[in-house]
Amino acid sequence: MTVDAGSLAQALADMIGRAAVSLDPQDLERYAWDALGPNRGFRGLDQVRPQPLLVARPRSTEEVAAVVRRAHEWGLPVVPYGGGTGVMGAAIPVRPSLVLDLGGLDRILAISRQDRTVHVEAGVVLERLDEELSRHGLMLAHDPWSSPIATVGGAISTNGMGYRVARYGSMGDQVLGLTVVLADGRVLRTRAVEGRSVGLELEHLFIGTEGCFGIVTEAVLRCPPRPEARELVAYDFPDFEAGFAAIMEMYGIGLAPSVLDYGEDFEPGADTSAPVSTGAKLYLVFEGFREEVEAQRQRAQQLCQSHGGRPLPRREAESFWEHRHDIALRFARARRRGRPREPAPGARFDYVHVSLPPSRVLEYRQRCQEVLSRRRVLPLEYGIWGKPGLFDVVMLQPEGDAEALAAAVDELLMLAQDMGGSMEQCHGVGLKLLHLMEREHGLGLELMRAIKAALDPRGILNPGKLSL
């Protein structure tokens, strides 16, 4: 069915107001892309042709339901859009689509210090939510780099991870209950309490599924108390193995800092194909009641020093903490200047964030070295994010060879799968990882497609994502 964008825009304007609907080309350009940049190792990027047809900006669950119901009648794809910080292309409308900007759902509906929960709409920005929670003695446990821009709904739809993942888990782990608009405009509300044994907890269908099964409009989130005490420490290790041994020993005794950020950096050597490690740094943040924090700090110090860790000045740890969101501010400035349509000349850059059995991390790192060397790609960093099995590789192809970089990325992702791991831990699938979804899930992908067909038989919700 061919959709007349003007007629649909008029119909939507009659429902949610003329100011909430736009066909303006400049508006549509803003919604054409998310943070999937042109210099990444993604073979299919030059074939991506974003097709935002019109944008609607509803202000409530009821308005979202009305818009989706009308799109369902017209058979028009609907792509939900939050803060636009996703790095995998999950918010790119790859077919002529109605873009649903959820930024107008920006109310914090209720905060309960006693229950340690917040009821919040999907468009609320994470940083603002945390600031409001702090006035009630609570905090948002999800603290990603994108906190000043990213929204609650976007974080749930990708099941993102933040700096506090070591203690509190991913965004999905913060979810108690959800309000979701289904493909035909019906509204599902799940019960937001701990401890249910009544069948499938339906909110899990919508966590990490990128709006393909339903559109999250509200959430009830767990909110831990703001810590009574916080300690920031940093250690320098002579090599990756030494720091990883300390992390594994902490993990082995159940020591769980709020933040664990570990990275081994590289700089070019005399032979540019053999970059030189500059050592590895571990940043730890301990939060909680005073006695707990002090005990964890002392035990971590003992373990780190026993593995060759050298304490760094407190100011370095404080600087890490104070500047952890700076990348979001740089991203916001770059987006205001407009997204580059073509890759910049020179080097290309990418990263992988895989999940591995902790026992295989050192072997994986060694094999990464072999893959990158063979593909003429240089490592910039090997790191651990939160827990010992959450491993990341940041890499550079200095000659701008897109094929070499894409081949290296794919080989590293498949290597993680073959070693009993998963190809992505925090950013979702989007467009970038579609080609590896069957390899990741096997029969599980067929089950996901069956669920998709049952919930969205017309296939209008964020089509072209998750290989559904």
ChimeraX attribute file (.defattr): number of C-alpha atoms within 10 A of each C-alpha:
attribute: neighborCount
match mode: 1-to-1
recipient: residues
	/A:1	6
	/A:2	8
	/A:3	14
	/A:4	10
	/A:5	16
	/A:6	13
	/A:7	10
	/A:8	19
	/A:9	21
	/A:10	14
	/A:11	16
	/A:12	24
	/A:13	17
	/A:14	11
	/A:15	15
	/A:16	20
	/A:17	14
	/A:18	14
	/A:19	9
	/A:20	17
	/A:21	22
	/A:22	21
	/A:23	15
	/A:24	11
	/A:25	11
	/A:26	9
	/A:27	13
	/A:28	19
	/A:29	14
	/A:30	15
	/A:31	25
	/A:32	20
	/A:33	26
	/A:34	22
	/A:35	18
	/A:36	22
	/A:37	20
	/A:38	17
	/A:39	20
	/A:40	23
	/A:41	27
	/A:42	22
	/A:43	13
	/A:44	11
	/A:45	17
	/A:46	11
	/A:47	7
	/A:48	14
	/A:49	14
	/A:50	18
	/A:51	19
	/A:52	26
	/A:53	25
	/A:54	22
	/A:55	25
	/A:56	27
	/A:57	22
	/A:58	24
	/A:59	20
	/A:60	20
	/A:61	21
	/A:62	16
	/A:63	18
	/A:64	26
	/A:65	22
	/A:66	20
	/A:67	25
	/A:68	28
	/A:69	18
	/A:70	17
	/A:71	23
	/A:72	21
	/A:73	11
	/A:74	15
	/A:75	17
	/A:76	24
	/A:77	24
	/A:78	29
	/A:79	28
	/A:80	27
	/A:81	26
	/A:82	27
	/A:83	25
	/A:84	25
	/A:85	26
	/A:86	25
	/A:87	19
	/A:88	21
	/A:89	26
	/A:90	35
	/A:91	30
	/A:92	31
	/A:93	29
	/A:94	22
	/A:95	20
	/A:96	19
	/A:97	26
	/A:98	28
	/A:99	26
	/A:100	22
	/A:101	23
	/A:102	28
	/A:103	20
	/A:104	17
	/A:105	23
	/A:106	21
	/A:107	17
	/A:108	19
	/A:109	12
	/A:110	11
	/A:111	19
	/A:112	13
	/A:113	15
	/A:114	7
	/A:115	11
	/A:116	17
	/A:117	25
	/A:118	24
	/A:119	20
	/A:120	23
	/A:121	28
	/A:122	31
	/A:123	27
	/A:124	25
	/A:125	23
	/A:126	24
	/A:127	20
	/A:128	17
	/A:129	20
	/A:130	18
	/A:131	13
	/A:132	15
	/A:133	24
	/A:134	14
	/A:135	10
	/A:136	15
	/A:137	15
	/A:138	23
	/A:139	23
	/A:140	26
	/A:141	26
	/A:142	25
	/A:143	23
	/A:144	24
	/A:145	18
	/A:146	25
	/A:147	25
	/A:148	19
	/A:149	21
	/A:150	22
	/A:151	27
	/A:152	27
	/A:153	32
	/A:154	31
	/A:155	32
	/A:156	27
	/A:157	26
	/A:158	26
	/A:159	23
	/A:160	24
	/A:161	26
	/A:162	22
	/A:163	23
	/A:164	24
	/A:165	24
	/A:166	23
	/A:167	18
	/A:168	21
	/A:169	20
	/A:170	25
	/A:171	29
	/A:172	21
	/A:173	19
	/A:174	21
	/A:175	21
	/A:176	21
	/A:177	22
	/A:178	28
	/A:179	23
	/A:180	26
	/A:181	25
	/A:182	23
	/A:183	26
	/A:184	22
	/A:185	22
	/A:186	14
	/A:187	18
	/A:188	15
	/A:189	14
	/A:190	15
	/A:191	14
	/A:192	19
	/A:193	13
	/A:194	9
	/A:195	7
	/A:196	10
	/A:197	7
	/A:198	6
	/A:199	6
	/A:200	9
	/A:201	13
	/A:202	14
	/A:203	21
	/A:204	15
	/A:205	17
	/A:206	22
	/A:207	25
	/A:208	22
	/A:209	23
	/A:210	28
	/A:211	31
	/A:212	28
	/A:213	26
	/A:214	28
	/A:215	33
	/A:216	30
	/A:217	25
	/A:218	27
	/A:219	28
	/A:220	23
	/A:221	24
	/A:222	24
	/A:223	23
	/A:224	19
	/A:225	18
	/A:226	19
	/A:227	15
	/A:228	13
	/A:229	14
	/A:230	16
	/A:231	18
	/A:232	19
	/A:233	21
	/A:234	25
	/A:235	23
	/A:236	22
	/A:237	24
	/A:238	17
	/A:239	18
	/A:240	21
	/A:241	16
	/A:242	18
	/A:243	27
	/A:244	24
	/A:245	18
	/A:246	23
	/A:247	23
	/A:248	18
	/A:249	16
	/A:250	19
	/A:251	16
	/A:252	10
	/A:253	8
	/A:254	9
	/A:255	19
	/A:256	22
	/A:257	25
	/A:258	20
	/A:259	24
	/A:260	23
	/A:261	19
	/A:262	28
	/A:263	25
	/A:264	24
	/A:265	20
	/A:266	19
	/A:267	14
	/A:268	14
	/A:269	11
	/A:270	8
	/A:271	8
	/A:272	13
	/A:273	15
	/A:274	17
	/A:275	17
	/A:276	16
	/A:277	19
	/A:278	14
	/A:279	16
	/A:280	24
	/A:281	24
	/A:282	26
	/A:283	20
	/A:284	24
	/A:285	24
	/A:286	27
	/A:287	24
	/A:288	19
	/A:289	14
	/A:290	14
	/A:291	11
	/A:292	13
	/A:293	19
	/A:294	17
	/A:295	13
	/A:296	20
	/A:297	21
	/A:298	10
	/A:299	12
	/A:300	22
	/A:301	18
	/A:302	13
	/A:303	18
	/A:304	25
	/A:305	16
	/A:306	13
	/A:307	18
	/A:308	17
	/A:309	23
	/A:310	17
	/A:311	16
	/A:312	15
	/A:313	11
	/A:314	13
	/A:315	12
	/A:316	15
	/A:317	19
	/A:318	17
	/A:319	11
	/A:320	16
	/A:321	16
	/A:322	10
	/A:323	10
	/A:324	16
	/A:325	17
	/A:326	14
	/A:327	13
	/A:328	18
	/A:329	15
	/A:330	10
	/A:331	15
	/A:332	17
	/A:333	11
	/A:334	12
	/A:335	15
	/A:336	9
	/A:337	9
	/A:338	11
	/A:339	17
	/A:340	12
	/A:341	10
	/A:342	11
	/A:343	15
	/A:344	11
	/A:345	9
	/A:346	12
	/A:347	15
	/A:348	23
	/A:349	23
	/A:350	20
	/A:351	19
	/A:352	19
	/A:353	22
	/A:354	22
	/A:355	26
	/A:356	22
	/A:357	15
	/A:358	18
	/A:359	11
	/A:360	14
	/A:361	21
	/A:362	15
	/A:363	11
	/A:364	18
	/A:365	19
	/A:366	10
	/A:367	14
	/A:368	21
	/A:369	16
	/A:370	11
	/A:371	18
	/A:372	23
	/A:373	16
	/A:374	12
	/A:375	19
	/A:376	19
	/A:377	27
	/A:378	23
	/A:379	28
	/A:380	22
	/A:381	20
	/A:382	23
	/A:383	24
	/A:384	24
	/A:385	23
	/A:386	26
	/A:387	22
	/A:388	23
	/A:389	19
	/A:390	22
	/A:391	27
	/A:392	21
	/A:393	21
	/A:394	16
	/A:395	23
	/A:396	22
	/A:397	25
	/A:398	15
	/A:399	14
	/A:400	20
	/A:401	17
	/A:402	19
	/A:403	14
	/A:404	18
	/A:405	30
	/A:406	21
	/A:407	18
	/A:408	24
	/A:409	25
	/A:410	18
	/A:411	16
	/A:412	24
	/A:413	22
	/A:414	17
	/A:415	19
	/A:416	24
	/A:417	20
	/A:418	13
	/A:419	15
	/A:420	12
	/A:421	21
	/A:422	20
	/A:423	26
	/A:424	21
	/A:425	23
	/A:426	20
	/A:427	21
	/A:428	24
	/A:429	26
	/A:430	23
	/A:431	23
	/A:432	21
	/A:433	20
	/A:434	17
	/A:435	14
	/A:436	17
	/A:437	16
	/A:438	14
	/A:439	14
	/A:440	20
	/A:441	14
	/A:442	10
	/A:443	10
	/A:444	12
	/A:445	17
	/A:446	13
	/A:447	12
	/A:448	18
	/A:449	14
	/A:450	14
	/A:451	15
	/A:452	19
	/A:453	14
	/A:454	12
	/A:455	17
	/A:456	18
	/A:457	13
	/A:458	16
	/A:459	21
	/A:460	24
	/A:461	30
	/A:462	29
	/A:463	20
	/A:464	18
	/A:465	23
	/A:466	26
	/A:467	17
	/A:468	19
